[in-house]
Amino acid sequence: MGTNILILFLRSFTHSDSIVSHRVLKSTKQGHARIMKEARALQAGAVVYRSGGKLYLLEDHKMPSGNMMFEENWFKQALGDPSGY
């Protein structure tokens, strides 16, 4: 097993919806086992987006057109980037 790293986003005690800092920690075998009981893996292509002190999760999924979201130049449109992603 490789190195397990926990990225912990700390919230402000006065502003519960605001992330004020983060820490990167290495887990022990016992810590890893405990985390894995409650965690789920992100799907390939998942994106974590931070805005306004909050974290948002984007997961690829089928759009009404029948294509997958990330196949439709979704980021190009979302970010207003004419060159694409």
C-alpha positions as CSV (number, residue, x, y, z in Angstrom):
1,M,0.0,0.0,0.0
2,G,1.3,3.5,-0.9
3,T,1.3,6.5,1.3
4,N,-2.2,7.5,2.5
5,I,-2.8,11.2,2.7
6,L,-5.7,12.9,4.4
7,I,-6.5,16.5,3.3
8,L,-8.5,18.0,6.1
9,F,-10.4,21.2,5.4
10,L,-10.9,23.2,8.6
11,R,-14.0,25.3,9.1
12,S,-14.2,28.6,10.9
13,F,-16.0,28.3,14.3
14,T,-17.7,31.7,13.7
15,H,-18.6,31.0,10.0
16,S,-19.6,27.4,9.7
17,D,-19.9,27.6,5.9
18,S,-16.4,28.9,5.4
19,I,-13.2,26.9,5.0
20,V,-10.4,28.9,6.6
21,S,-7.4,26.5,6.1
22,H,-6.5,22.9,5.3
23,R,-3.9,20.4,6.6
24,V,-2.3,17.4,4.8
25,L,-1.8,14.5,7.1
26,K,-0.5,11.0,6.7
27,S,-2.7,8.2,8.1
28,T,-1.7,5.2,10.1
29,K,-2.9,1.7,9.3
30,Q,-5.6,2.0,12.0
31,G,-6.6,5.5,10.8
32,H,-6.8,4.2,7.2
33,A,-9.1,1.3,8.3
34,R,-11.4,3.7,10.2
35,I,-11.6,6.2,7.3
36,M,-12.3,3.4,4.8
37,K,-15.4,2.3,6.8
38,E,-17.0,5.7,6.2
39,A,-15.5,6.9,2.9
40,R,-16.4,6.2,-0.7
41,A,-14.1,6.5,-3.7
42,L,-14.6,9.3,-6.2
43,Q,-15.4,8.2,-9.7
44,A,-12.7,8.7,-12.4
45,G,-13.2,12.1,-13.8
46,A,-14.6,13.6,-10.6
47,V,-13.9,17.3,-10.0
48,V,-13.7,19.0,-6.6
49,Y,-14.4,22.8,-7.0
50,R,-13.9,25.4,-4.4
51,S,-15.9,28.6,-4.4
52,G,-16.9,31.0,-1.6
53,G,-15.2,28.9,1.1
54,K,-17.2,25.8,0.1
55,L,-16.3,22.6,-1.7
56,Y,-18.4,21.2,-4.5
57,L,-18.3,17.8,-6.2
58,L,-18.9,17.3,-9.9
59,E,-19.3,13.8,-11.1
60,D,-19.6,12.9,-14.8
61,H,-23.1,11.8,-15.8
62,K,-25.3,11.3,-18.8
63,M,-26.8,14.6,-20.1
64,P,-30.3,14.9,-21.8
65,S,-28.5,14.7,-25.2
66,G,-27.3,11.2,-24.3
67,N,-23.6,12.2,-24.1
68,M,-21.6,12.3,-20.9
69,M,-21.3,15.8,-19.3
70,F,-17.6,16.0,-19.7
71,E,-17.8,14.9,-23.3
72,E,-19.8,17.9,-24.3
73,N,-17.1,20.6,-23.8
74,W,-18.9,21.2,-20.5
75,F,-15.9,22.9,-18.9
76,K,-15.4,25.1,-22.0
77,Q,-19.0,26.3,-21.6
78,A,-18.9,26.5,-17.8
79,L,-15.7,28.5,-17.6
80,G,-16.3,30.6,-20.7
81,D,-13.0,29.5,-22.2
82,P,-13.1,29.6,-26.0
83,S,-10.0,27.4,-26.3
84,G,-11.6,24.5,-24.5
85,Y,-10.3,22.4,-21.6
